[in-house]
């Protein structure tokens, strides 16, 4: 089934399976694809963000389970706080799944990593569908789930066009300037491999 995702500016992507079938103005796509399902989102449709701190956020941080919030809080634990935890493969895998979900909730569609050496983390990331790209060395800035809070230049994935992978994010802002000011917590939807993997409630 074809689904057309449209933003407040009238820009739209038609998605079939894991691929972009068409791109353009929503009116043109609706006319070209009668019978397609149309999802209208508030804000702007973007190619999605790249988080450059993959290793730091997934292998060097623990993302607490919501049931642990009273004891551990809700923010990622690193350094001495991480060292104090009894970590095994199951706990690392669960942490990575939560970390990936929080990245998706910030409009991240790709994460940059050196080789992931923790098998539980690597498997969790692979199963999530989040794209992984290589990197050499550590980026500057401060690791953050919101790339706009990292203190370095924010990178987007390549523009979406016909026959490209259906990976993109929508942010509830008027334009890219407001997105930079308010950050990626304004994300309302993230699509990976054609699947709606995050939707703000």
C-alpha positions as CSV (number, residue, x, y, z in Angstrom):
1,X,0.0,0.0,0.0
2,X,1.2,3.5,-0.8
3,X,1.3,6.1,1.9
4,X,1.9,9.8,1.3
5,X,3.5,11.7,4.2
6,X,2.9,15.4,3.9
7,X,4.1,18.3,6.1
8,X,2.6,21.8,6.8
9,X,4.5,23.3,3.9
10,X,2.9,20.9,1.4
11,X,6.0,18.9,0.8
12,X,5.4,15.2,0.6
13,X,6.9,11.8,0.2
14,X,5.1,8.7,-1.2
15,X,6.3,5.6,0.5
16,X,5.9,2.0,-0.8
17,X,7.4,-0.6,1.4
18,X,10.9,0.4,2.4
19,X,11.4,2.9,-0.5
20,X,10.4,6.4,-1.6
21,X,8.1,5.9,-4.6
22,X,7.7,9.6,-5.3
23,X,8.5,13.0,-3.9
24,X,7.0,16.5,-4.5
25,X,4.1,18.7,-3.5
26,X,1.3,16.8,-1.7
27,X,-1.4,17.9,-4.3
28,X,0.7,16.5,-7.1
29,X,1.4,13.2,-5.3
30,X,-2.3,12.7,-4.4
31,X,-3.3,13.3,-8.0
32,X,-0.6,10.9,-9.3
33,X,-1.4,8.2,-6.8
34,X,-5.2,8.0,-6.3
35,X,-6.2,5.8,-3.5
36,X,-3.0,6.3,-1.5
37,X,-3.3,6.7,2.2
38,X,-2.3,10.3,3.2
39,X,-0.8,11.2,6.6
40,X,-0.6,14.9,7.3
41,X,1.9,16.0,9.9
42,X,2.4,19.3,11.6
43,X,5.7,21.0,10.9
44,X,8.4,20.2,8.4
45,X,9.5,17.0,6.7
46,X,13.3,16.4,6.8
47,X,15.7,13.6,5.7
48,X,16.2,12.9,9.4
49,X,19.2,13.5,11.7
50,X,22.6,11.8,12.1
51,X,23.8,11.3,15.6
52,X,27.5,11.3,15.6
53,X,28.0,9.9,19.1
54,X,26.9,6.3,18.5
55,X,29.5,4.5,20.6
56,X,29.3,7.0,23.4
57,X,25.5,6.8,23.7
58,X,25.0,3.1,23.1
59,X,28.1,1.3,24.4
60,X,29.3,3.8,27.0
61,X,26.0,4.8,28.6
62,X,23.2,3.0,30.3
63,X,19.6,4.1,29.5
64,X,17.5,3.3,32.6
65,X,14.3,1.3,32.4
66,X,11.4,3.5,33.4
67,X,10.8,1.2,36.3
68,X,14.3,2.2,37.6
69,X,13.5,5.9,37.4
70,X,13.1,6.4,41.2
71,X,16.5,4.8,41.8
72,X,18.5,5.8,38.7
73,X,16.7,8.7,37.2
74,X,15.8,9.0,33.5
75,X,19.0,10.3,31.9
76,X,21.8,8.1,30.5
77,X,24.3,7.0,33.1
78,X,28.0,7.2,32.3
79,X,31.4,7.1,34.1
80,X,31.3,6.2,37.7
81,X,27.5,5.9,37.7
82,X,27.7,3.3,34.9
83,X,30.6,1.5,36.6
84,X,28.5,1.1,39.7
85,X,25.9,-1.0,37.9
86,X,26.0,-4.8,37.4
87,X,25.9,-5.0,33.6
88,X,25.4,-8.2,31.7
89,X,24.4,-8.9,28.1
90,X,20.7,-8.7,28.8
91,X,21.0,-5.4,30.5
92,X,23.2,-4.0,27.8
93,X,20.8,-5.1,25.1
94,X,17.8,-3.6,26.8
95,X,19.7,-0.4,27.4
96,X,20.6,-0.2,23.7
97,X,17.0,-0.7,22.6
98,X,15.9,2.1,24.9
99,X,18.7,4.3,23.7
100,X,17.8,3.7,20.0
101,X,14.1,4.4,20.7
102,X,15.1,7.7,22.4
103,X,17.2,8.6,19.3
104,X,14.3,7.8,17.0
105,X,12.2,10.1,19.2
106,X,14.6,12.9,18.4
107,X,14.4,12.3,14.6
108,X,17.6,10.3,14.2
109,X,17.6,7.9,11.3
110,X,21.4,7.2,11.2
111,X,24.0,6.8,13.9
112,X,27.8,7.2,13.4
113,X,29.9,4.6,15.1
114,X,33.3,3.0,15.2
115,X,32.9,-0.8,15.3
116,X,30.4,-1.7,18.0
117,X,32.3,-4.3,20.1
118,X,29.5,-5.1,22.6
119,X,27.5,-7.9,20.8
120,X,24.3,-7.3,22.8
121,X,24.4,-3.6,21.8
122,X,25.3,-4.5,18.2
123,X,22.4,-6.9,17.9
124,X,19.9,-4.5,19.4
125,X,21.0,-1.7,17.0
126,X,20.8,-4.1,14.0
127,X,17.3,-5.3,14.9
128,X,16.0,-1.7,15.3
129,X,16.6,-0.8,11.6
130,X,18.5,2.3,12.6
131,X,21.1,2.9,9.9
132,X,24.7,2.8,11.0
133,X,27.6,4.6,9.3
134,X,31.2,4.4,10.1
135,X,33.4,7.0,11.6
136,X,37.1,7.4,12.4
137,X,37.9,8.6,15.9
138,X,35.6,10.4,18.3
139,X,33.7,13.5,17.3
140,X,33.9,16.6,19.4
141,X,31.1,18.0,21.4
142,X,29.1,16.4,24.2
143,X,27.2,13.2,23.5
144,X,23.5,13.9,23.5
145,X,20.3,12.2,22.3
146,X,19.4,15.6,20.7
147,X,22.1,16.3,18.2
148,X,21.3,20.0,18.5
149,X,22.5,19.8,22.2
150,X,25.9,18.2,21.3
151,X,27.6,21.5,20.6
152,X,28.8,20.5,17.2
153,X,27.5,21.0,13.6
154,X,24.3,19.1,13.1
155,X,24.2,16.7,10.2
156,X,21.2,15.5,8.3
157,X,20.9,12.4,6.2
158,X,21.0,12.9,2.4
159,X,17.8,14.4,0.8
160,X,15.0,11.9,0.1
161,X,14.0,11.4,-3.5
162,X,12.4,8.8,-5.7
163,X,13.9,5.3,-5.2
164,X,15.8,6.3,-2.1
165,X,15.3,4.5,1.2
166,X,12.2,5.6,3.2
167,X,14.0,7.1,6.1
168,X,12.9,10.6,7.3
169,X,11.7,12.6,10.3
170,X,9.1,15.3,10.8
171,X,9.6,18.1,13.3
172,X,6.7,20.4,14.6
173,X,8.4,23.7,13.7
174,X,7.9,26.3,11.0
175,X,11.3,26.0,9.4
176,X,14.9,24.8,9.9
177,X,15.8,28.0,11.8
178,X,13.2,27.2,14.5
179,X,14.3,23.6,14.5
180,X,17.8,24.7,15.3
181,X,16.5,27.0,18.1
182,X,14.1,24.5,19.7
183,X,16.0,21.3,19.0
184,X,15.1,17.8,18.0
185,X,12.7,17.2,20.9
186,X,10.2,18.8,18.5
187,X,10.1,15.5,16.5
188,X,6.6,14.2,15.9
189,X,7.3,11.3,13.6
190,X,10.3,9.2,12.5
191,X,10.1,6.7,9.6
192,X,12.7,4.0,9.1
193,X,12.6,1.5,6.2
194,X,9.1,2.7,5.5
195,X,7.9,1.9,9.0
196,X,6.6,4.6,11.4
197,X,8.9,3.8,14.3
198,X,8.2,6.8,16.4
199,X,5.1,9.0,16.7
200,X,4.6,11.6,19.4
201,X,1.5,11.0,21.3
